Amino acid sequence: MGGQSLLEMLNSVFGGALTTLIGAFTGRLMYHSGEVKLGRRRFFGKELLWEIPVAVGMALIGEAAASYMGLTQPVSTGFIATLAYLGPRGAESLLAAWLGRRK
């Protein structure tokens, strides 16, 4: 495994699907940690459980979007983590802005 990046190592050990989920869960955990830091949530509160379906959903959406845009590893995993951090509302705003510029 010498000379591999972290994402390349995760891909070779776990495969692309798990690496995608790890990226999505990392993005949601970063968002959740920010909310904890601002005092809006407790770290081990019920809100943490609600992040699971959001992370899985954002992984699916992000993987489809990355495939559509032709992104390859490790860029696609970073893109998925970013979308997961933004969450559904943030991704919707990003998509609306992108579609608005295409017209």
N, C-alpha and C positions, 0 to 999 in steps of 0.2 A: 504493500500500500504506500510505498515511498513516493513522494512527489505529487500525491493526490490532494486536491482541495477537500475541505470538509464535506461539501455536497457530493463530490465524486465518490468519496469514501462511503457516505450514506447510501448512495445509489448502488454501489457495488455490493454492499453488505445487505441492505434491506430491499432494494429494488425501487423503481420510480414511484410506485403508488404510495409506499410508506413515506418516502422522502417528501412527496407532495403533502401528505397529511402532517408530517412534522413541520413543514414550512407554514402550513395554515394554522396549526396549533400554536406555533411560536408567535405568529402575527397576533392571534387573539390574546395570548398571554401577555404580550407587550401592551396591548390596549388595556387589558384588565389591570395590569400593574400600574399603568398611568392613572386609571380611575381610583385605585387604592391609594396612590400617592396624593391625589387631590382630596382624599377623604370621602369620596362618594360611595365607596364600597369597602367591605372587609375582604381580606385576601381569601379566606376560606369560607366565604358566604355562599348563599344559594345562587348568586349571580354567576359564580364560577361554573356551575353545572350548565347554565344556559349558554355558555360559550362553546360547549361541545357540538351541538347541532349547527351552530353558526360556523364553526371551523370546518366541519365536514362539508357543509353547503358551499362555503367559499372555496374550499379545495376543488370541488366539482366545477364550479363556475370558473375559477381561475385556470384550471387545467384546460377547459374548453377554450377560453379566451387566449391562453398562451399557444395552444395548438393552432387556432385561427390566425394568430399573428405570426406564426412560424418561429416562435421562440424555442430555443433548445436549452438543455441543462448547462450550466446552473442558473441561467437567466430566468427560465420559467419558474423555478422554485422561489427565487427572489420576488418575482412578479406576484406569485400566489401568496407569499407571506405579506406583501404590501397590500394586496386586495383584502386579505383576511384581517389585517390591522384596521383597514378602513371600514370593514363590515359591509353589510348589505346597503345601508343608506349611503355610505361614502362611495361605494362602488357604483351605485345608481347615479349619484351626482357626477362622478367621473365620466360615466358612460354618456350622460346627458350633455355634458360639456363637450365631449369628443364628437358626438353626433351633431351637435349644434355647429361645430366648426367645419364639419364636412359639407354642410348645405351651402 
